[in-house]
Amino acid sequence: MKNKDMEKVLSDYIIKDKEKYYRLAYSYVKNEEDALDIVQESIYKAISSLNTIENPEYIKTWFYRIVINTSLDFLRKQKKILITDDETLEFFSPGADDNYEDIDLQRALDDLPPNYRSIVVLRFFEDLKIEEIAYVLELNINTVKTRLYSALKKLRISLEE
């Protein structure tokens, strides 16, 4: 497939599923602006490295991988920046609409290690198949299944408490 055709396939795919990519980035960074920046940077990275993808059928999982890696890079960079604790920030921040939807689930997800959280988010919030998750995260299928089972067990315990 020509590079121009691949660009068209990629742009159509990104436009069609832009909300999914935003939700995925947001699930990592918990900030609207940062999630938008991550999606934008991911699009730039994808376009820049479009010639590395050999099969257009893998564009979906390939782009998911870029979004996840960009999100993780962002989080690594943020750890280097020392910010005041959340309570102080919340005290000084302007009020926002309260949103209590699934707050227990969100807290339980946040408490999961990132390698478990990624699998749960991709499986249940992005509806990816186990094989696609394995490809996106560059893991063995059995590893994905084991981590998914462990993550669900931890979530169940956490939500029962």
Beta strands, then each sheet from edge to edge (+ up, - down):
end
